[in-house]
Amino acid sequence: MTDAYSRPIVDQAPAPGGAPAPHPDDTVLLPGPAPHQAPDAASQRQASNVWSRDLRFMLVVLAGIVVLFLAFALLIAFSPTGAAISALAIIAAPIATMVAAYYGITLALRQVNDARNAADSAESRARAAEASARESDAWAAQMESGLRVAVAKLRAGAHDTRDVERAAGTPDEFF
C-alpha cells in the first residue's frame, strides 16, 4: 500500500476532557441506498422502438398474407387452370421470399442491437468496478496512513505497539 491517495492528517489538540476537538470538515458522508428512480426517457423510447419494430414486421406479414389471399381468391374466381396455378406460383413465390427476407433482416438487426446494448452495459459495469476499486484503494491507503501515524505516536510516547500491529494484521517488518 502507498500513501498516494491519503488525505492530509490534521493533528487535533485534545479538548478539555481528552477528546479531540471536532472540525466541520471532518464529516464523511457515506453513500446510502439509491432511491427508486422512475424509468427514464431512454428506456421508454427503447420500449416504443421495440413495439414499432414488431408492429412493422406484423404489418409486412399481414400485407403478404392479404396479397396471397387475394391471389388465391382470383384463382378460384377465374377457374383453376394450369396457367392460373402457374401465375399464382409466380405471384406467391416473390411475396413469400420478401416476407422471409424481411424477417431475417429484422432478426439480424435485433441481434446486433441486443449485442450492442449488452456491450454498453458491460462497459458501464466495468467502469463502475474500476471506480469502486479506486475508492477501495484510496480508503485502504488512508487506513494504512492512519495506522502508521498511530504506531508512530505510540512509539514516540514510549508505548508498546505490538498489540496494535497484531490487531491490524500486519507483518513484523511492516513498520
N, C-alpha and C positions, 0 to 999 in steps of 0.2 A: 504494500500500500504506500502511496505517496501522499504528501501534503499539498498536492497541486490544486485540489478542489476545496481546501479547507478555508473556512471563514475566519477572519481575524478574531482572536480571542481577546475580550476586554476583561482585564483584571479588575474585579469589583471589590472595593473595600467593604468589609463587613459592616452592616448597620448595627445599631445598638441591639444586642440580643444574639449576635453571632451569625445572623443570616445575611447573605449579600443583598445589597440594595437593588431593587428591580429597576430595569431600564425599559422605556417603552418600545425600543427597537428589538428587544429580546423575544417578542411574541412570535410564535411559529404557528402558522395555520396549516392544519393537516387537511388534505382533500377528503371531502366526505362523499357519500354516495351521490351519483348524478341524479338529478330529478328526472322524472319520467317526461320525455320530450314527445311532443306531437309529431306525427310524420311530416317530414319536410316536403317542400315543393318538388324536389328532385325525385323522391320515391313515388310521389303521386303522378308525376309526369311519366315515369317509367311504367307504372301500372296502366296508365291510359294508353301508352305506346304499345304495350303488350296486347291490350284489348283491341286497339285499332289494327294491329298486325294480324291478329286472329280473325277479326271481322273481315279484313281484306281477303284473307285466304278463303274464308267461308263464302264470300261473295263470288270469288272466282270459281269455286267448286259448284256453287248453285247455278251460276251462269252456264257452266259447261253441261250440267245436268239438264237445264232447261233447253239448251240448244239441241242436245241429243234427244230429248223427249219430243221436241218439235220435228226433228228429222224422222223419228220413228212414226209420229202421227202422220206426217206427209207420206211416208212409205205406205202406211196402211190405207190412207185415203185414196192413193192413186195406184192401187193394185200392186201387190208384191211380186214383181217380175225379177228376173236375173239382173237386168240393167239397173233397176231401182235398188236392189240389195248392194250391188257394186257401188252405186252412187252414195248409199248410206255409209258404206265402209270408208269411202274416200272422205266423207264429211266427219265421221266419228273418230277416225284414227288421229288426225291432227288435233282435234279437240282434247281427246284423252291424253295425248302426248304433251300438249301445252299445260294441262292441269297437273300432270305428273311432274313436269319440269318446274312449274311454279312451286309445287310442294317441296321438291328437292332443294331449290334455291332458297326458299323460305326457311327450311330446316337448317341448311348450312349457315345462313346469316344468323339465325337464332343461336346456333352453337358457337359461332365466333363471338357474338355479343356476350353470351354467358361466360366464355373463356376470358374475355376482356374484363368483365365485372369481377370474376374470381381473381384475376391477376391484380386488379386495383385493390381489392380488399386484402389480399395477401401482402401487398406493398404497404398498405396503411397499418396492418398488424405488425409488420417488420419495423416500421418507423416508431410505432408505439413501444415495441420491445427495446429498441435502441435508446429511446428517451428514458425508459424505465431503468435500463442498465446504467445510463449516465447518472441518473438520480441516485441509484444504489451505490455507485462508485463514489459520488460526492458525499453521500451520507456516511459511508464506511471511512472515507478519508477524514471527515470531521470527527468521527468517533475515535479514530486512531490518534488524531492530533490531541483530542481532549484527554485520552488515556496517557499519552506521552507527557502532557503538561501535569496531569495529576501525579504521575510517578516522579517527575522531576521535583514537584513541590514537596512530596513526601520525603524524598531523599534529601532535599535542602533542609527540611525540618528534622533530619536525623531520625526518620521513622522507617520501619521495616516495610518494604514494598512487595514482599513475596506473596502475601495473601491477595493483593490487588492483581499481581501478574498471573496468579493461578486462576482467579475469578475471570480474568479477561481471556484465558486460554491461550496465552502467547508462549512461544518457545523461550528457552532460557536466554538466548542471545538476542532477543528482540529489542531490549532497551539498552 
